[in-house]
Amino acid sequence: MVRPCTAAEVAKLVKEAGAGGDVVEVVGGGTKGGWGLPSGTDAVTLSTSGLDQTFGHASADQTAVVGAGMRLGELQGRLSVKGQWLAVDPPDPTGGATLGGVFSADDAGPRRMRYGTMRDLVIGATFVLADGTVAHTGGKVIKNVAGFDLAKLLCGSLGTLAVVTELVVRLHPLPEASRTLRCAAPAGQVPELAFALARCPAEASAVEWMDGELYVRVEGGAAGLQKRVDQLAATLGAMLEADGTGRRAVDPVSGRDETALWDAVASARRPSRPPLSCRVVTRPRQFSDFHHWATVAADEAGAGLSVTSDPCIGVHDVRFTGPLDPALDALARLRRSLAGIGGTAVVRAVPRSVEGAVVWGPPPAAAAVMATVKRALDPGSTFAPGRFSPWW
């Protein structure tokens, strides 16, 4: 393992590795080691943890320049002094994930509904290409339209295109208060509830469905919070009564109970092995079909099942529990059903015995374009060449 502390040191190491034909694996906090396929035991591991000294906070502009190796928990602590934060909440209870790692994985939590993901919050980046070139994209102001936005290309690339050394991020004010509405919601009714919540002007920060319950988080200024809570509760209540099954309670949760509730959601969202953890993406309106197919697939394969969903976005985390073979059978059955609606299912915590085709599933329509981008930015396949195998 090598641990450079500056972009110049990264450039020197990468250039030497490329010249010697070595493969480079980039790691941050090590919290996403099971995402994608490893490049083998002979790879040089480049840790970005030494790139944690850069920090410049322009609180008036609500932006910050941050080293890619800084831990997300430390960054949030520094920003909170000025009443601001980077509005991402990946399911990482320790705060040990690095900013660069969260960006390279485009990891996000329930608040993606209101704030988006790192792809939306990064406005500039410094990175090192495979030939040792130190490049920059974007700038330090939010309204920047200069040139091609390479940051969006790097976001979610899992370290296969470049080594990100520094990021410029847009910030948001810290919420003064928070409240969560909780109610029972059968899977068949969830799409209509999600559609109504997405259109409600009170604007929820997060909507999650887990174990037959719907959680709606409301955050913001303390003065106007209760009015927004009441408006969202009325929207939920009207929808629940309209299904003809009778009135159901919409309960507000706050304080420690609210924290515990969202900690449970994060735990369910966190990829782990075993069991087999998968990220499924559908259109929001397809939630009922997806949930039915996942249930049938698990039952027919003899696997256990747990589902946690963001029904307003269409992002679902699925765990098939039990022995690996039934879990893999359930995944294959689910994929066959999803193929008809354009949905995808990707394994997020990869058992070492599983092949790449099982991890990634059928290649997307853009696979050829992605392969072309990889060859253009990393012609020698220096960075994690097998990460997305067999797609490219």
C-alpha positions as CSV (number, residue, x, y, z in Angstrom):
1,M,0.0,0.0,0.0
2,V,1.1,3.5,-0.8
3,R,-0.2,6.6,0.9
4,P,0.6,9.9,-1.0
5,C,-0.2,13.2,0.7
6,T,-0.3,15.5,-2.3
7,A,-1.6,15.5,-5.9
8,A,2.0,15.7,-7.1
9,E,2.9,12.5,-5.1
10,V,-0.2,10.8,-6.5
11,A,0.8,11.8,-10.0
12,K,4.4,10.4,-9.6
13,L,3.2,7.1,-8.1
14,V,0.5,6.6,-10.8
15,K,2.9,7.4,-13.6
16,E,5.5,5.0,-12.3
17,A,2.8,2.3,-11.9
18,G,1.6,2.8,-15.4
19,A,5.1,2.6,-16.8
20,G,5.8,-0.6,-15.0
21,G,2.5,-2.2,-16.1
22,D,1.2,-2.3,-12.5
23,V,-2.5,-2.2,-11.7
24,V,-3.6,0.5,-9.2
25,E,-6.5,0.0,-6.7
26,V,-7.7,3.2,-5.1
27,V,-9.1,3.0,-1.6
28,G,-10.4,5.7,0.9
29,G,-11.8,4.6,4.2
30,G,-12.2,1.0,3.1
31,T,-16.0,1.0,3.7
32,K,-16.9,-0.2,0.2
33,G,-14.4,-3.0,-0.4
34,G,-17.2,-5.3,-1.6
35,W,-18.5,-2.9,-4.4
36,G,-17.5,-4.3,-7.8
37,L,-14.8,-6.8,-8.5
38,P,-11.3,-6.7,-7.2
39,S,-8.3,-6.5,-9.5
40,G,-6.3,-9.3,-8.0
41,T,-3.6,-9.7,-5.3
42,D,-0.8,-8.1,-7.4
43,A,-2.5,-4.7,-7.5
44,V,-0.8,-1.6,-5.9
45,T,-3.2,-0.2,-3.3
46,L,-3.2,3.6,-3.3
47,S,-4.7,4.9,-0.2
48,T,-6.1,8.5,-0.3
49,S,-6.2,8.8,3.5
50,G,-3.2,11.1,3.3
51,L,-5.1,13.6,1.2
52,D,-7.0,14.9,4.2
53,Q,-5.3,18.2,4.9
54,T,-7.0,20.5,2.4
55,F,-10.0,22.4,3.8
56,G,-11.3,25.7,2.8
57,H,-14.8,26.8,3.8
58,A,-16.5,29.8,2.1
59,S,-19.5,29.9,4.4
60,A,-21.0,33.0,2.7
61,D,-21.0,31.2,-0.6
62,Q,-22.0,27.8,0.9
63,T,-19.1,26.0,-0.7
64,A,-16.0,24.2,0.6
65,V,-12.8,22.8,-1.0
66,V,-11.9,19.5,0.7
67,G,-9.2,16.9,0.3
68,A,-10.6,13.6,-1.0
69,G,-9.1,11.7,1.9
70,M,-10.9,13.6,4.6
71,R,-13.4,11.5,6.5
72,L,-17.0,12.5,6.0
73,G,-17.6,12.6,9.8
74,E,-14.7,15.0,10.3
75,L,-15.9,17.2,7.4
76,Q,-19.4,17.4,8.8
77,G,-18.0,18.4,12.2
78,R,-16.0,21.2,10.7
79,L,-18.8,22.5,8.7
80,S,-21.3,22.4,11.6
81,V,-19.3,25.2,13.4
82,K,-20.8,27.5,10.8
83,G,-24.2,25.9,10.8
84,Q,-23.7,24.1,7.5
85,W,-23.3,20.6,6.2
86,L,-22.7,18.5,3.1
87,A,-26.2,17.1,2.5
88,V,-25.3,13.4,2.0
89,D,-26.1,10.7,4.5
90,P,-24.7,7.4,3.2
91,P,-25.4,4.4,5.5
92,D,-22.1,4.7,7.3
93,P,-22.7,4.9,11.1
94,T,-19.0,5.5,11.9
95,G,-18.5,8.4,9.6
96,G,-15.3,6.6,8.5
97,A,-16.0,6.9,4.7
98,T,-13.8,9.4,3.0
99,L,-15.3,12.2,0.8
100,G,-13.5,10.8,-2.2
101,G,-14.8,7.4,-1.6
102,V,-18.4,8.6,-1.2
103,F,-18.0,10.5,-4.4
104,S,-16.4,7.7,-6.4
105,A,-19.2,5.3,-5.4
106,D,-21.9,8.0,-5.6
107,D,-23.1,6.7,-2.3
108,A,-26.2,8.3,-0.7
109,G,-28.8,7.8,1.9
110,P,-32.5,8.7,2.3
111,R,-32.0,12.5,2.0
112,R,-31.2,12.0,-1.7
113,M,-34.9,12.8,-2.3
114,R,-34.4,16.5,-1.3
115,Y,-30.7,17.2,-1.9
116,G,-29.7,14.7,-4.6
117,T,-26.4,12.8,-4.4
118,M,-22.7,13.6,-4.7
119,R,-23.2,13.9,-8.4
120,D,-25.4,17.0,-7.7
121,L,-23.3,18.4,-4.8
122,V,-19.8,18.4,-6.3
123,I,-19.1,21.5,-8.4
124,G,-15.4,21.0,-9.0
125,A,-12.7,18.4,-8.8
126,T,-8.9,17.8,-9.0
127,F,-7.9,14.4,-10.2
128,V,-4.9,12.5,-11.6
129,L,-5.1,10.6,-14.8
130,A,-3.3,7.3,-15.6
131,D,-0.4,9.1,-17.4
132,G,0.2,11.3,-14.3
133,T,-1.5,14.4,-15.6
134,V,-3.1,16.5,-12.8
135,A,-6.4,17.8,-14.2
136,H,-9.1,20.1,-12.9
137,T,-12.8,20.4,-13.7
138,G,-15.5,22.8,-12.6
139,G,-14.8,25.7,-10.2
140,K,-15.5,27.2,-6.8
141,V,-18.8,28.8,-7.5
142,I,-22.1,27.0,-7.8
143,K,-23.2,28.7,-11.1
144,N,-20.3,27.4,-13.2
145,V,-20.9,26.4,-16.8
146,A,-17.3,26.4,-18.1
147,G,-16.4,23.3,-20.1
148,F,-17.4,19.7,-19.9
149,D,-18.4,18.6,-16.4
150,L,-15.9,15.8,-15.9
151,A,-16.9,15.5,-12.2
152,K,-20.2,13.9,-13.2
153,L,-18.3,11.4,-15.3
154,L,-16.0,10.4,-12.4
155,C,-18.8,10.2,-9.9
156,G,-19.8,6.6,-9.5
157,S,-16.9,5.2,-11.5
158,L,-15.5,3.3,-8.5
159,G,-11.9,4.4,-9.1
160,T,-11.6,3.1,-12.6
161,L,-11.0,6.4,-14.5
162,A,-8.7,8.5,-12.2
163,V,-7.6,9.3,-8.7
164,V,-9.7,12.1,-7.2
165,T,-7.5,14.2,-4.9
166,E,-9.7,17.2,-4.1
167,L,-13.4,18.2,-4.4
168,V,-15.3,21.4,-4.3
169,V,-18.7,20.9,-2.8
170,R,-21.9,23.0,-2.4
171,L,-23.3,23.1,1.1
172,H,-26.7,23.6,2.8
173,P,-27.8,25.0,6.1
174,L,-28.0,22.5,8.9
175,P,-31.7,21.8,9.7
176,E,-32.8,23.4,13.0
177,A,-35.4,20.7,13.7
178,S,-36.6,17.3,12.5
179,R,-39.7,15.2,12.8
180,T,-40.7,11.9,11.1
181,L,-44.2,10.6,10.3
182,R,-44.7,6.9,10.6
183,C,-47.6,4.8,9.3
184,A,-48.4,1.3,8.2
185,A,-48.5,1.0,4.4
186,P,-49.1,-2.1,2.3
187,A,-46.8,-2.6,-0.7
188,G,-49.7,-2.2,-3.1
189,Q,-50.5,1.3,-1.9
190,V,-47.0,2.6,-1.7
191,P,-46.8,4.1,-5.3
192,E,-49.8,6.3,-4.8
193,L,-48.6,7.4,-1.4
194,A,-45.2,8.2,-2.8
195,F,-46.7,10.2,-5.7
196,A,-48.8,12.2,-3.3
197,L,-45.9,13.0,-1.0
198,A,-43.6,14.0,-3.9
199,R,-46.2,16.5,-5.1
200,C,-46.9,17.9,-1.6
201,P,-45.6,21.5,-1.3
202,A,-44.5,20.8,2.3
203,E,-41.5,18.9,0.9
204,A,-40.2,15.9,2.8
205,S,-36.5,15.4,3.2
206,A,-36.8,11.6,2.9
207,V,-39.4,8.9,2.3
208,E,-38.5,5.3,3.1
209,W,-40.5,2.1,3.2
210,M,-39.3,-0.8,5.3
211,D,-41.1,-3.9,6.8
212,G,-44.5,-2.7,5.8
213,E,-44.1,0.8,7.2
214,L,-43.6,4.2,5.6
215,Y,-41.3,6.8,7.1
216,V,-41.5,10.5,6.1
217,R,-38.9,12.8,7.4
218,V,-39.5,16.6,7.6
219,E,-36.6,19.0,8.4
220,G,-35.9,22.7,8.3
221,G,-36.5,25.8,10.3
222,A,-38.1,25.2,13.7
223,A,-40.7,28.0,13.3
224,G,-42.4,26.4,10.2
225,L,-41.8,22.8,10.9
226,Q,-45.0,21.9,12.6
227,K,-47.1,23.4,9.7
228,R,-45.2,21.2,7.2
229,V,-45.6,18.2,9.4
230,D,-49.4,18.8,9.7
231,Q,-49.7,19.2,5.9
232,L,-47.8,16.0,5.1
233,A,-49.8,14.1,7.8
234,A,-53.0,15.3,6.2
235,T,-51.8,14.2,2.8
236,L,-51.0,10.7,4.2
237,G,-54.2,10.5,6.2
238,A,-56.3,11.3,3.2
239,M,-54.6,8.7,1.0
240,L,-54.8,6.0,3.6
241,E,-58.5,6.6,4.2
242,A,-59.2,6.6,0.5
243,D,-58.1,2.9,0.1
244,G,-61.2,1.8,1.9
245,T,-59.5,-0.3,4.6
246,G,-60.4,2.2,7.4
247,R,-58.4,4.9,9.2
248,R,-54.8,4.2,10.1
249,A,-52.7,6.2,12.5
250,V,-50.0,8.6,11.2
251,D,-47.7,8.9,14.2
252,P,-45.1,11.7,14.6
253,V,-41.7,10.5,15.9
254,S,-38.9,12.8,17.2
255,G,-35.8,12.9,19.4
256,R,-34.1,9.6,20.2
257,D,-36.9,7.6,18.8
258,E,-36.5,9.3,15.5
259,T,-32.7,8.8,15.5
260,A,-33.2,5.1,16.3
261,L,-35.7,4.8,13.4
262,W,-33.3,6.2,10.8
263,D,-30.4,4.2,12.2
264,A,-32.4,1.1,11.6
265,V,-33.1,2.2,8.0
266,A,-29.3,2.9,7.5
267,S,-28.5,-0.6,8.9
268,A,-31.0,-2.2,6.4
269,R,-29.5,-0.1,3.6
270,R,-25.9,-1.1,4.4
271,P,-24.5,-3.8,2.1
272,S,-23.3,-6.9,3.9
273,R,-22.3,-10.4,3.2
274,P,-23.7,-12.8,3.9
275,P,-26.5,-12.5,2.9
276,L,-26.6,-11.4,-0.7
277,S,-27.1,-7.6,-0.8
278,C,-28.5,-6.1,-4.1
279,R,-29.3,-2.6,-5.3
280,V,-32.4,-2.6,-7.5
281,V,-33.5,0.5,-9.5
282,T,-36.9,0.9,-11.0
283,R,-39.3,3.7,-11.9
284,P,-41.1,4.9,-8.8
285,R,-44.5,3.8,-10.2
286,Q,-43.1,0.2,-10.6
287,F,-42.7,-0.4,-6.8
288,S,-45.6,-2.8,-6.4
289,D,-44.5,-4.9,-9.4
290,F,-40.9,-5.0,-8.1
291,H,-42.0,-5.9,-4.6
292,H,-44.3,-8.7,-5.9
293,W,-41.5,-10.1,-8.1
294,A,-38.9,-10.0,-5.3
295,T,-41.3,-11.8,-3.0
296,V,-42.2,-14.5,-5.5
297,A,-38.5,-14.9,-6.5
298,A,-37.5,-15.5,-2.8
299,D,-40.4,-17.9,-2.2
300,E,-39.7,-20.0,-5.3
301,A,-36.0,-20.1,-4.6
302,G,-36.4,-20.9,-0.9
303,A,-34.5,-17.7,0.2
304,G,-35.3,-15.2,2.9
305,L,-36.1,-11.6,1.9
306,S,-35.9,-8.1,3.3
307,V,-36.6,-4.9,1.3
308,T,-35.9,-1.3,2.1
309,S,-37.1,1.2,-0.5
310,D,-37.1,4.9,-1.5
311,P,-40.4,4.7,-3.3
312,C,-40.3,8.4,-4.5
313,I,-36.9,7.7,-6.3
314,G,-37.2,4.0,-7.2
315,V,-34.1,2.9,-5.4
316,H,-34.4,-0.4,-3.4
317,D,-32.0,-2.4,-1.3
318,V,-32.7,-6.1,-1.3
319,R,-31.3,-8.8,0.9
320,F,-31.7,-12.4,0.0
321,T,-30.9,-14.4,3.2
322,G,-30.0,-18.0,3.8
323,P,-27.6,-20.2,1.8
324,L,-25.9,-18.6,-1.2
325,D,-27.2,-20.9,-3.9
326,P,-30.9,-20.2,-3.2
327,A,-30.1,-16.5,-2.8
328,L,-28.4,-16.5,-6.3
329,D,-31.4,-18.3,-7.7
330,A,-33.7,-15.7,-6.3
331,L,-31.6,-12.9,-7.8
332,A,-31.7,-14.6,-11.2
333,R,-35.5,-14.9,-11.0
334,L,-35.9,-11.3,-10.0
335,R,-33.6,-10.1,-12.9
336,R,-35.7,-12.0,-15.4
337,S,-38.8,-10.2,-14.1
338,L,-37.1,-6.8,-14.1
339,A,-35.9,-7.1,-17.7
340,G,-39.4,-6.5,-18.9
341,I,-39.6,-3.1,-17.3
342,G,-36.0,-1.9,-17.7
343,G,-35.2,-2.4,-14.0
344,T,-31.7,-3.4,-12.9
345,A,-30.3,-5.4,-10.0
346,V,-26.6,-5.2,-9.0
347,V,-24.9,-7.1,-6.2
348,R,-23.5,-4.6,-3.7
349,A,-21.5,-6.8,-1.3
350,V,-19.8,-9.4,-3.5
351,P,-19.2,-12.9,-2.2
352,R,-15.7,-13.9,-3.4
353,S,-17.0,-17.0,-5.1
354,V,-19.5,-15.1,-7.4
355,E,-18.6,-14.3,-11.0
356,G,-18.7,-10.9,-12.5
357,A,-21.7,-11.7,-14.7
358,V,-23.7,-12.5,-11.6
359,V,-22.6,-9.4,-9.8
360,W,-23.4,-6.9,-12.5
361,G,-26.1,-8.7,-14.5
362,P,-26.9,-7.9,-18.2
363,P,-24.8,-5.1,-19.6
364,P,-26.6,-1.7,-20.0
365,A,-27.2,-0.2,-23.4
366,A,-24.4,2.3,-22.6
367,A,-21.8,-0.4,-21.9
368,A,-19.9,0.2,-25.2
369,V,-19.8,4.0,-24.5
370,M,-18.5,3.3,-21.0
371,A,-15.8,1.1,-22.4
372,T,-14.8,3.8,-24.9
373,V,-14.5,6.4,-22.1
374,K,-12.4,3.9,-20.1
375,R,-10.0,3.4,-23.0
376,A,-9.8,7.2,-23.6
377,L,-8.9,8.2,-20.0
378,D,-7.0,5.0,-19.0
379,P,-5.7,3.4,-22.2
380,G,-3.4,1.1,-20.3
381,S,-6.1,-0.1,-17.9
382,T,-4.0,1.0,-14.9
383,F,-7.0,1.7,-12.6
384,A,-8.9,-1.3,-11.4
385,P,-9.3,-3.0,-14.8
386,G,-11.6,-5.8,-13.7
387,R,-14.0,-3.7,-11.6
388,F,-16.9,-3.8,-14.1
389,S,-16.1,-7.1,-15.7
390,P,-17.6,-8.5,-17.9
391,W,-19.2,-5.3,-19.0
392,W,-15.8,-3.9,-20.1
